[in-house]
Amino acid sequence: MAAKKILFLTGDFAEDYETMVPFQALLAVGHTVDAVCPGKRAGERVKTAIHDFEGDQTYTEKPGHQFTLNATFDEIVVSQYDALAIAGGRAPEYLRLNPKVIELVRHFAQSNKPIAAICHAAQLLAAADVIRGKRIAAYPACAPEVKLAGGDYADIPVDAAVTDANFVTAPAWPAHPAWLRQFLAVLGTRIEP
């Protein structure tokens, strides 16, 4: 397996597990992962939030960990990356307002490079207008945005994921095993016992 260079997009109040787990898992299998947030430099931190499913109408939110970025958003060259991973949580809500972020997402989509998006990251995909005709999973509250952007909302269990061409999407962090397995397959990563 040739190691891939993955751009990992996160931000303040991204979901803790959807930031920490994929970042560490992709590193663990040998990929280079550059974690960035607009307006922040390598070594700076983003605040995360822990979203849990406790029987309410939606998730509950608690303070998460401080996540240290290892690359500077304004210095990245997107053409040097093989894939994009986007954390969910509340960060995509404001990341989608940044024109440079929209350009970045469009680059990966138009180049047919793998894009892994989880939970509310679908808001960013919808804002970039890159999911027309694609089957996309997301946190259920994002279903209207997926549909309005011309996507086919995949109403799947919270622990499942879906792959459509270069897009690998899932509803929330309970889907990490399925989501990461499918993303690794799209990347061409082989893990042998």
Sine and cosine of phi, psi and omega as CSV:
sin_phi,cos_phi,sin_psi,cos_psi,sin_omega,cos_omega
0.00,0.00,0.77,-0.64,0.12,-0.99
-1.00,0.07,0.79,-0.62,0.01,-1.00
-0.89,0.46,0.60,-0.80,0.01,-1.00
-0.97,-0.25,0.39,-0.92,0.10,-1.00
-0.96,-0.27,0.90,-0.44,-0.11,-0.99
-0.91,-0.41,0.73,-0.68,0.12,-0.99
-1.00,-0.04,0.82,-0.58,-0.03,-1.00
-0.92,-0.38,0.92,-0.40,-0.07,-1.00
-0.99,-0.16,0.84,-0.55,0.01,-1.00
-0.62,-0.78,-0.07,-1.00,0.01,-1.00
-0.12,-0.99,0.07,-1.00,0.03,-1.00
-0.84,0.54,0.72,-0.70,0.01,-1.00
0.92,0.39,0.41,0.91,0.26,-0.97
-0.91,0.41,0.40,-0.92,0.01,-1.00
-0.92,0.40,0.75,-0.67,-0.08,-1.00
-0.82,0.57,-0.83,0.55,-0.04,-1.00
-0.90,0.43,-0.57,0.82,-0.03,-1.00
-0.97,0.24,-0.12,0.99,0.11,-0.99
-0.98,-0.20,-0.83,0.55,-0.10,-0.99
-0.91,0.42,-0.78,0.63,-0.14,-0.99
-0.90,0.43,-0.80,0.61,-0.01,-1.00
-0.91,0.42,-0.61,0.79,0.03,-1.00
-0.85,0.53,-0.77,0.64,-0.03,-1.00
-0.94,0.35,-0.63,0.78,-0.01,-1.00
-0.90,0.43,-0.67,0.74,0.00,-1.00
-0.92,0.39,-0.59,0.80,0.11,-0.99
-0.91,0.41,-0.65,0.76,-0.08,-1.00
-0.88,0.47,-0.52,0.86,0.00,-1.00
-1.00,-0.02,0.11,0.99,0.15,-0.99
0.98,-0.22,0.05,1.00,0.02,-1.00
-0.99,0.15,0.41,-0.91,0.16,-0.99
-1.00,0.01,0.79,-0.61,-0.06,-1.00
-0.79,-0.61,0.87,-0.49,0.05,-1.00
-0.97,-0.25,0.92,-0.40,0.00,-1.00
-1.00,-0.05,0.83,-0.56,-0.06,-1.00
-0.74,-0.68,0.35,-0.94,0.11,-0.99
-0.55,-0.83,0.75,-0.66,0.04,-1.00
-0.82,0.58,0.66,-0.75,0.04,-1.00
0.99,0.15,0.02,1.00,-0.01,-1.00
-0.80,-0.60,0.43,-0.90,-0.05,-1.00
-0.94,-0.33,0.28,-0.96,0.10,-0.99
-0.81,0.58,0.69,-0.73,-0.02,-1.00
1.00,-0.06,-0.35,0.94,0.08,-1.00
-0.99,0.17,0.24,-0.97,-0.07,-1.00
-0.88,-0.48,0.40,-0.91,0.20,-0.98
-0.90,-0.44,0.55,-0.83,0.09,-1.00
-0.99,0.11,0.68,-0.73,0.07,-1.00
-0.93,-0.36,0.19,-0.98,0.02,-1.00
-0.76,-0.65,0.63,-0.78,0.05,-1.00
-1.00,-0.09,0.88,-0.48,0.04,-1.00
-0.97,-0.24,0.80,-0.61,-0.04,-1.00
-0.81,-0.59,0.39,-0.92,-0.03,-1.00
-0.94,-0.34,0.98,-0.20,-0.15,-0.99
-0.87,-0.49,0.40,0.92,0.08,-1.00
1.00,-0.05,0.05,1.00,0.04,-1.00
-1.00,0.10,0.02,-1.00,-0.01,-1.00
-0.92,0.39,-0.41,0.91,0.08,-1.00
-0.58,-0.81,-0.07,-1.00,-0.03,-1.00
-0.94,0.33,0.40,-0.92,0.17,-0.99
-0.99,-0.10,0.35,-0.94,-0.04,-1.00
-0.77,-0.64,0.73,-0.69,0.04,-1.00
-0.75,-0.67,0.40,-0.92,0.04,-1.00
-0.87,0.48,0.63,-0.78,0.04,-1.00
-0.95,-0.30,-0.37,-0.93,-0.01,-1.00
-0.99,0.12,0.24,-0.97,0.20,-0.98
-1.00,0.05,0.80,-0.60,-0.02,-1.00
-0.95,-0.31,0.82,-0.57,-0.04,-1.00
-1.00,0.02,0.82,-0.58,0.04,-1.00
-0.97,0.24,0.57,-0.82,0.00,-1.00
-0.90,-0.43,0.15,0.99,0.06,-1.00
-0.53,-0.85,0.31,-0.95,-0.03,-1.00
-0.96,-0.26,0.85,-0.53,-0.07,-1.00
-0.79,0.61,-0.74,0.67,-0.08,-1.00
-0.93,0.36,-0.16,0.99,-0.03,-1.00
-0.96,-0.29,-0.08,1.00,-0.04,-1.00
-0.96,0.28,0.49,-0.87,0.10,-1.00
-0.88,-0.47,0.98,-0.22,-0.16,-0.99
-0.86,0.52,-0.51,0.86,-0.02,-1.00
-0.91,0.41,-0.26,0.97,0.00,-1.00
-1.00,0.07,-0.03,1.00,-0.05,-1.00
-0.97,-0.26,0.57,-0.82,0.00,-1.00
-1.00,0.01,-0.37,0.93,-0.10,-1.00
-0.36,-0.93,0.26,-0.97,0.02,-1.00
-0.79,-0.61,0.71,-0.70,0.13,-0.99
-0.84,-0.54,0.69,-0.73,-0.05,-1.00
-0.81,-0.58,0.84,-0.54,0.06,-1.00
-0.96,0.29,0.48,-0.88,0.05,-1.00
-1.00,-0.06,-0.49,-0.87,-0.08,-1.00
1.00,0.02,-0.41,-0.91,-0.05,-1.00
-1.00,0.08,-0.25,0.97,-0.04,-1.00
-0.83,0.56,-0.70,0.72,-0.03,-1.00
-0.85,0.53,-0.45,0.89,0.00,-1.00
-0.85,0.53,-0.66,0.75,0.01,-1.00
-0.99,-0.10,-0.45,0.89,0.04,-1.00
-0.87,0.49,-0.55,0.83,-0.05,-1.00
-0.93,0.36,-0.18,0.98,0.03,-1.00
-1.00,0.05,-0.10,0.99,-0.06,-1.00
-1.00,-0.09,0.90,-0.44,-0.03,-1.00
-0.85,0.53,-0.54,0.84,0.02,-1.00
-0.93,0.37,-0.57,0.82,0.05,-1.00
-0.92,0.39,-0.68,0.73,0.02,-1.00
-0.87,0.49,-0.70,0.71,0.05,-1.00
-0.86,0.51,-0.68,0.73,-0.01,-1.00
-0.87,0.49,-0.76,0.65,-0.01,-1.00
-0.88,0.48,-0.68,0.73,0.01,-1.00
-0.89,0.45,-0.60,0.80,0.04,-1.00
-0.84,0.54,-0.76,0.65,-0.03,-1.00
-0.90,0.43,-0.66,0.75,-0.01,-1.00
-0.92,0.40,-0.73,0.69,-0.04,-1.00
-0.93,0.36,-0.43,0.90,0.03,-1.00
-1.00,0.03,0.02,1.00,-0.05,-1.00
0.84,0.55,0.54,0.84,0.07,-1.00
-1.00,0.09,0.52,-0.85,0.00,-1.00
-0.85,0.53,0.68,-0.73,0.07,-1.00
-0.77,-0.63,0.87,-0.49,0.08,-1.00
-0.96,-0.28,0.84,-0.54,-0.02,-1.00
-0.72,-0.69,0.69,-0.73,-0.05,-1.00
-0.78,-0.63,0.58,-0.81,0.14,-0.99
0.89,0.46,-0.84,-0.55,-0.04,-1.00
-0.97,0.24,-0.03,1.00,0.07,-1.00
-0.87,0.49,-0.36,0.93,0.06,-1.00
-0.87,0.50,-0.45,0.89,0.06,-1.00
-0.87,0.49,-0.61,0.79,0.00,-1.00
-0.95,0.31,-0.66,0.75,0.05,-1.00
-0.89,0.46,-0.66,0.75,0.02,-1.00
-0.91,0.42,-0.70,0.71,-0.01,-1.00
-0.90,0.44,-0.53,0.85,0.02,-1.00
-0.99,0.17,-0.12,0.99,0.02,-1.00
0.83,0.55,0.78,0.63,-0.04,-1.00
-0.87,-0.49,0.10,1.00,-0.10,-0.99
-0.93,-0.38,0.17,0.98,0.01,-1.00
-0.82,0.57,0.84,-0.55,0.03,-1.00
0.98,0.18,0.06,1.00,-0.01,-1.00
-0.98,-0.19,0.55,-0.83,0.09,-1.00
-1.00,0.07,0.90,-0.44,-0.15,-0.99
-0.79,-0.61,0.80,-0.61,0.11,-0.99
-1.00,-0.06,0.46,-0.89,-0.01,-1.00
-0.25,-0.97,0.17,-0.98,0.15,-0.99
-0.84,0.54,0.70,-0.72,-0.11,-0.99
-0.78,0.62,-0.52,0.85,0.01,-1.00
-0.92,0.40,-0.26,0.97,0.02,-1.00
-1.00,-0.07,-0.02,1.00,-0.02,-1.00
-0.82,0.57,-0.69,0.72,0.01,-1.00
-0.87,0.50,-0.61,0.79,0.01,-1.00
-0.92,0.38,-0.65,0.76,0.04,-1.00
-0.87,0.50,-0.72,0.69,-0.02,-1.00
-0.92,0.40,-0.68,0.73,0.01,-1.00
-0.90,0.43,-0.45,0.90,0.03,-1.00
-1.00,0.06,0.11,0.99,0.06,-1.00
1.00,0.05,0.14,0.99,0.04,-1.00
-1.00,0.10,0.33,-0.95,0.09,-1.00
-0.99,-0.15,0.97,-0.24,-0.05,-1.00
-0.91,0.42,0.83,-0.55,0.01,-1.00
-1.00,-0.01,0.97,-0.26,0.00,-1.00
-1.00,0.07,1.00,0.07,-0.09,-1.00
-0.89,-0.46,0.25,-0.97,0.05,-1.00
-0.86,0.51,0.44,-0.90,-0.07,-1.00
-0.89,0.46,-0.31,0.95,0.00,-1.00
-0.97,-0.26,0.30,0.95,0.00,-1.00
-0.92,-0.40,0.21,-0.98,0.04,-1.00
-0.63,-0.78,0.25,-0.97,0.01,-1.00
-0.67,-0.74,0.62,-0.78,0.08,-1.00
-0.90,-0.45,0.77,-0.64,0.11,-0.99
-0.71,-0.70,0.95,-0.31,-0.08,-1.00
0.83,0.55,-0.88,-0.48,-0.05,-1.00
-1.00,-0.04,0.01,1.00,0.00,-1.00
-0.99,-0.11,0.78,-0.63,0.10,-1.00
-0.84,-0.54,0.90,-0.45,-0.12,-0.99
-0.74,-0.67,0.39,-0.92,-0.02,-1.00
-0.46,-0.89,0.37,-0.93,-0.05,-1.00
-0.95,0.30,-0.58,0.81,-0.09,-1.00
-0.12,-0.99,0.06,-1.00,-0.11,-0.99
-0.84,0.55,-0.45,0.89,0.06,-1.00
-0.87,0.49,-0.25,0.97,0.01,-1.00
-1.00,0.03,0.06,1.00,-0.06,-1.00
-0.73,0.68,-0.75,0.67,-0.02,-1.00
-0.85,0.53,-0.73,0.69,-0.01,-1.00
-0.94,0.33,-0.69,0.73,-0.05,-1.00
-0.90,0.44,-0.76,0.65,0.00,-1.00
-0.92,0.40,-0.63,0.77,0.03,-1.00
-0.87,0.50,-0.71,0.70,-0.01,-1.00
-0.93,0.37,-0.63,0.78,0.03,-1.00
-0.90,0.44,-0.70,0.72,0.03,-1.00
-0.88,0.48,-0.60,0.80,0.04,-1.00
-0.90,0.43,-0.69,0.72,0.02,-1.00
-0.90,0.43,-0.57,0.82,0.04,-1.00
-0.95,0.31,-0.33,0.94,-0.06,-1.00
1.00,0.08,0.31,0.95,0.00,-1.00
-0.98,0.19,0.79,-0.61,0.05,-1.00
-0.93,-0.37,0.78,-0.63,0.07,-1.00
-0.88,-0.48,0.85,-0.53,-0.03,-1.00
-0.90,-0.44,0.61,-0.79,0.00,-1.00
-0.92,0.39,0.00,0.00,0.00,0.00
